[in-house]
Amino acid sequence: QIEMGTVPPTLERARFYEIPLTVTTRDPRFEGKLKIGYRLFHEGRLVNRDDEIQHVAVLARSGNEAWTGHLYFVAPYDAGRYSVTVQAFHGANMQDKAKFTVEIISGELRGRP
C-alpha cells in the first residue's frame, strides 16, 4: 500500500519536487526498492500519455511493515489544477496506487529561497 506524505497544495510549473511517501508491505522479501511512476490528469484528461515517468524509489525501513522514501515529481509546464495518480510496479504489473491533487502556478512562490 502506498500513502503520500504532505504534498504542498501549490507548486511552481516546470520544477522538480521530492514528495514524501510511505509504503506498507507484509512481504518479507521486500528489500526497500520499488519502481514507481505517475500519471497526470488535467480536467479529466491524461496529459502525460506518452511520457515514461518512472523511477526506482530507495526506501528506508520506518517501522515493522513500513518504509519511507520520495516520489520524484516534475511539475507540468502549464499552470492549472492537476490530479496525480502514483503507481507502484512489480515487473510489468501495477500493484498499488495513491492519488493527490495539486495547483501548478506560473509565477514564483513567496518565501522560497
C-alpha positions as a Markdown table, in Angstrom:
| # | Residue | x | y | z |
|---|---|---|---|---|
| 1 | Gln | 0.0 | 0.0 | 0.0 |
| 2 | Ile | 1.3 | 3.5 | -0.9 |
| 3 | Glu | 0.4 | 6.6 | 1.1 |
| 4 | Met | 1.6 | 10.1 | 0.1 |
| 5 | Gly | 3.1 | 12.4 | 2.7 |
| 6 | Thr | 2.4 | 16.1 | 2.8 |
| 7 | Val | 2.1 | 17.5 | -0.7 |
| 8 | Pro | 2.3 | 21.3 | -1.0 |
| 9 | Pro | -1.1 | 22.5 | -2.4 |
| 10 | Thr | 0.7 | 24.9 | -4.8 |
| 11 | Leu | 3.8 | 24.2 | -6.9 |
| 12 | Glu | 5.7 | 26.2 | -9.4 |
| 13 | Arg | 5.5 | 25.0 | -13.0 |
| 14 | Ala | 8.4 | 23.0 | -14.6 |
| 15 | Arg | 10.2 | 22.5 | -11.2 |
| 16 | Phe | 11.4 | 19.3 | -9.6 |
| 17 | Tyr | 10.0 | 18.2 | -6.2 |
| 18 | Glu | 10.6 | 15.3 | -3.8 |
| 19 | Ile | 7.2 | 14.2 | -2.5 |
| 20 | Pro | 7.4 | 12.0 | 0.7 |
| 21 | Leu | 5.7 | 8.6 | 0.6 |
| 22 | Thr | 5.2 | 5.6 | 2.8 |
| 23 | Val | 4.9 | 2.0 | 1.6 |
| 24 | Thr | 3.4 | -0.7 | 3.8 |
| 25 | Thr | 4.1 | -4.3 | 2.9 |
| 26 | Arg | 4.0 | -7.6 | 4.6 |
| 27 | Asp | 6.2 | -9.2 | 2.0 |
| 28 | Pro | 9.3 | -10.5 | 3.9 |
| 29 | Arg | 11.3 | -10.5 | 0.6 |
| 30 | Phe | 10.9 | -6.7 | 0.1 |
| 31 | Glu | 14.3 | -5.0 | 0.3 |
| 32 | Gly | 13.3 | -1.3 | 0.1 |
| 33 | Lys | 13.4 | -0.7 | -3.7 |
| 34 | Leu | 10.2 | 0.0 | -5.5 |
| 35 | Lys | 9.6 | 1.1 | -9.1 |
| 36 | Ile | 7.1 | 3.9 | -9.1 |
| 37 | Gly | 5.6 | 6.3 | -11.6 |
| 38 | Tyr | 2.7 | 8.7 | -12.0 |
| 39 | Arg | 0.1 | 9.9 | -14.4 |
| 40 | Leu | -1.1 | 13.5 | -14.7 |
| 41 | Phe | -4.7 | 14.5 | -15.4 |
| 42 | His | -5.9 | 18.0 | -16.2 |
| 43 | Glu | -9.7 | 18.5 | -16.4 |
| 44 | Gly | -10.1 | 14.7 | -16.5 |
| 45 | Arg | -7.8 | 14.3 | -19.5 |
| 46 | Leu | -4.5 | 12.3 | -19.3 |
| 47 | Val | -1.7 | 14.8 | -20.2 |
| 48 | Asn | 1.4 | 12.6 | -20.0 |
| 49 | Arg | 0.2 | 9.6 | -22.0 |
| 50 | Asp | 3.5 | 9.3 | -24.0 |
| 51 | Asp | 5.9 | 10.1 | -21.1 |
| 52 | Glu | 7.8 | 7.4 | -19.3 |
| 53 | Ile | 7.7 | 8.9 | -15.8 |
| 54 | Gln | 9.1 | 6.1 | -13.6 |
| 55 | His | 12.0 | 5.7 | -11.2 |
| 56 | Val | 13.2 | 3.3 | -8.6 |
| 57 | Ala | 12.5 | 4.7 | -5.1 |
| 58 | Val | 15.0 | 3.6 | -2.5 |
| 59 | Leu | 13.1 | 3.3 | 0.7 |
| 60 | Ala | 14.2 | 3.2 | 4.4 |
| 61 | Arg | 12.5 | 1.0 | 6.9 |
| 62 | Ser | 10.5 | 3.1 | 9.3 |
| 63 | Gly | 8.5 | 0.5 | 11.1 |
| 64 | Asn | 7.7 | -3.2 | 11.3 |
| 65 | Glu | 6.0 | -3.2 | 7.8 |
| 66 | Ala | 6.5 | 0.5 | 6.8 |
| 67 | Trp | 9.1 | 2.0 | 4.5 |
| 68 | Thr | 9.6 | 5.7 | 3.6 |
| 69 | Gly | 11.1 | 7.5 | 0.6 |
| 70 | His | 10.2 | 10.0 | -2.0 |
| 71 | Leu | 8.4 | 10.3 | -5.3 |
| 72 | Tyr | 10.4 | 12.4 | -7.8 |
| 73 | Phe | 7.8 | 14.7 | -9.3 |
| 74 | Val | 8.3 | 17.2 | -12.1 |
| 75 | Ala | 5.5 | 19.8 | -12.2 |
| 76 | Pro | 3.9 | 20.3 | -15.6 |
| 77 | Tyr | 4.9 | 23.2 | -17.8 |
| 78 | Asp | 1.3 | 24.6 | -17.9 |
| 79 | Ala | -0.4 | 26.2 | -15.0 |
| 80 | Gly | -3.6 | 24.7 | -13.7 |
| 81 | Arg | -5.1 | 22.2 | -11.3 |
| 82 | Tyr | -3.9 | 18.6 | -11.8 |
| 83 | Ser | -4.8 | 15.2 | -10.4 |
| 84 | Val | -1.9 | 12.8 | -9.9 |
| 85 | Thr | -2.1 | 9.1 | -9.7 |
| 86 | Val | 1.0 | 7.5 | -8.3 |
| 87 | Gln | 1.5 | 3.8 | -9.3 |
| 88 | Ala | 3.8 | 1.1 | -7.9 |
| 89 | Phe | 5.0 | -1.6 | -10.2 |
| 90 | His | 6.3 | -5.1 | -9.7 |
| 91 | Gly | 7.6 | -6.3 | -13.0 |
| 92 | Ala | 5.1 | -5.2 | -15.7 |
| 93 | Asn | 2.1 | -5.2 | -13.3 |
| 94 | Met | 0.8 | -2.2 | -11.4 |
| 95 | Gln | 0.4 | -3.3 | -7.8 |
| 96 | Asp | -0.9 | -0.3 | -5.9 |
| 97 | Lys | -1.7 | 3.4 | -6.4 |
| 98 | Ala | -2.3 | 6.6 | -4.5 |
| 99 | Lys | -3.7 | 10.0 | -5.6 |
| 100 | Phe | -3.3 | 13.6 | -4.8 |
| 101 | Thr | -4.3 | 17.0 | -6.4 |
| 102 | Val | -2.0 | 20.0 | -6.8 |
| 103 | Glu | -2.3 | 23.5 | -8.2 |
| 104 | Ile | 0.5 | 24.5 | -10.6 |
| 105 | Ile | 1.2 | 28.2 | -10.9 |
| 106 | Ser | 3.2 | 30.1 | -13.5 |
| 107 | Gly | 4.9 | 32.6 | -11.1 |
| 108 | Glu | 7.3 | 32.0 | -8.2 |
| 109 | Leu | 6.0 | 31.0 | -4.8 |
| 110 | Arg | 6.6 | 33.5 | -2.0 |
| 111 | Gly | 9.1 | 32.6 | 0.7 |
| 112 | Arg | 11.0 | 30.2 | -1.5 |
| 113 | Pro | 14.8 | 30.6 | -1.4 |
